[in-house]
Amino acid sequence: MQLAQAQQLVSNAQHAAQREGFHISVAVVDQAGLQVLFARMDNTALGTIDVAIKKARTAALFHTDSAALGSMARAGADLYTLESTNNGMISFGGGLVIRDEQGQVIGGLGVAGATLEADEQLAQEALYG
């Protein structure tokens, strides 16, 4: 994960959020889940900081978008305790896997601060256009 790519993703997410009237936090991590870049828009709830980072880490470490893990991490499901691993994971929308041209995981993107549906939409727009 290159810094320039992370900067572009953050910029894309922030522009989309501003257009939709949301204030968000955005995190980009590398394939090991280590932070490459983080940004919080003005007037964003402080609790979104940790959520955005955990969404990005979840996607990168499990090679799966955070929303896809949701049904598997519910009470009684196979991955019920997933969220308590790796210093905390998130199993709802807004965390996307970042892959290179060969399909290799190079990182994760996390968006938090809008609605759950909008977090996912903003992340998708930031990553895929």
C-alpha positions as CSV (number, residue, x, y, z in Angstrom):
1,M,0.0,0.0,0.0
2,Q,1.6,3.2,-1.1
3,L,0.9,6.5,0.7
4,A,-0.2,8.2,-2.6
5,Q,-2.9,5.5,-3.1
6,A,-4.0,5.9,0.5
7,Q,-4.2,9.7,0.1
8,Q,-6.4,9.3,-3.0
9,L,-8.8,6.9,-1.2
10,V,-9.2,9.2,1.7
11,S,-9.8,12.2,-0.6
12,N,-12.3,10.2,-2.6
13,A,-14.2,9.2,0.6
14,Q,-14.2,12.7,2.0
15,H,-15.4,14.3,-1.2
16,A,-18.3,11.8,-1.4
17,A,-19.2,12.3,2.2
18,Q,-19.2,16.1,1.8
19,R,-21.4,15.8,-1.2
20,E,-23.9,13.6,0.8
21,G,-23.7,15.8,3.9
22,F,-21.8,13.4,6.2
23,H,-18.8,13.9,8.4
24,I,-16.7,10.8,8.5
25,S,-13.4,9.2,9.6
26,V,-11.4,7.3,7.1
27,A,-8.7,4.8,7.7
28,V,-6.3,3.0,5.3
29,V,-4.1,0.1,6.5
30,D,-1.6,-2.1,4.8
31,Q,-2.0,-5.9,4.4
32,A,-0.7,-6.4,8.0
33,G,-3.5,-4.1,9.3
34,L,-1.0,-1.4,10.2
35,Q,-2.1,2.2,9.7
36,V,-1.0,4.0,6.5
37,L,-3.2,7.0,6.7
38,F,-6.1,8.3,8.9
39,A,-8.3,11.4,8.5
40,R,-11.2,12.7,10.5
41,M,-13.4,15.4,8.9
42,D,-14.3,18.4,11.1
43,N,-17.4,17.8,13.3
44,T,-17.1,14.0,13.1
45,A,-18.0,12.1,16.2
46,L,-14.9,11.0,18.1
47,G,-16.1,7.4,18.4
48,T,-15.8,7.0,14.7
49,I,-12.0,7.0,14.9
50,D,-11.7,3.6,16.4
51,V,-14.5,2.2,14.3
52,A,-13.0,3.3,11.0
53,I,-9.6,1.8,11.9
54,K,-11.2,-1.5,13.0
55,K,-13.2,-1.7,9.8
56,A,-10.1,-1.3,7.7
57,R,-8.1,-3.8,9.8
58,T,-10.9,-6.3,9.7
59,A,-11.0,-6.2,5.9
60,A,-7.2,-6.4,5.5
61,L,-6.5,-9.1,8.1
62,F,-9.4,-11.4,7.0
63,H,-9.2,-10.6,3.3
64,T,-13.0,-10.1,3.4
65,D,-15.1,-6.9,3.4
66,S,-16.4,-6.2,6.9
67,A,-20.1,-6.4,5.9
68,A,-19.6,-9.9,4.5
69,L,-18.5,-11.1,7.9
70,G,-21.6,-9.7,9.6
71,S,-23.8,-12.8,9.3
72,M,-21.0,-15.1,10.3
73,A,-20.2,-13.1,13.4
74,R,-23.7,-12.9,14.9
75,A,-24.6,-14.6,18.1
76,G,-24.7,-18.4,17.6
77,A,-22.9,-18.2,14.2
78,D,-19.6,-19.8,13.3
79,L,-17.5,-16.6,13.9
80,Y,-19.5,-15.2,16.9
81,T,-16.4,-14.2,18.8
82,L,-14.5,-12.7,15.8
83,E,-14.9,-9.2,17.0
84,S,-12.9,-9.8,20.1
85,T,-9.9,-11.0,18.2
86,N,-6.9,-9.0,17.0
87,N,-7.6,-6.2,19.5
88,G,-11.1,-5.8,18.1
89,M,-12.7,-6.3,14.8
90,I,-15.9,-4.9,13.2
91,S,-18.4,-7.1,11.3
92,F,-20.7,-4.5,9.7
93,G,-20.4,-2.4,6.5
94,G,-17.8,0.2,5.7
95,G,-14.6,-1.9,5.6
96,L,-13.3,-3.0,2.2
97,V,-10.4,-5.1,1.1
98,I,-7.9,-3.3,-1.1
99,R,-6.3,-5.5,-3.8
100,D,-3.7,-4.9,-6.4
101,E,-4.0,-5.6,-10.1
102,Q,-3.1,-9.2,-9.5
103,G,-5.8,-9.7,-6.9
104,Q,-3.4,-9.7,-3.9
105,V,-4.5,-8.1,-0.7
106,I,-2.5,-4.9,-0.1
107,G,-4.6,-3.3,2.6
108,G,-8.0,-2.3,3.9
109,L,-10.2,0.8,3.8
110,G,-12.5,1.8,6.7
111,V,-15.2,4.5,6.7
112,A,-17.3,5.4,9.7
113,G,-19.5,8.3,10.8
114,A,-22.4,8.3,8.4
115,T,-25.2,5.6,8.6
116,L,-24.2,2.0,8.2
117,E,-25.5,1.9,4.7
118,A,-23.8,5.2,3.8
119,D,-20.5,4.1,5.3
120,E,-20.5,1.1,2.9
121,Q,-21.6,3.3,0.0
122,L,-18.9,5.9,0.7
123,A,-16.2,3.2,1.0
124,Q,-17.3,1.6,-2.2
125,E,-17.3,4.9,-4.1
126,A,-13.9,5.8,-2.7
127,L,-12.3,2.4,-3.8
128,Y,-14.2,1.7,-7.0
129,G,-15.4,5.1,-8.2
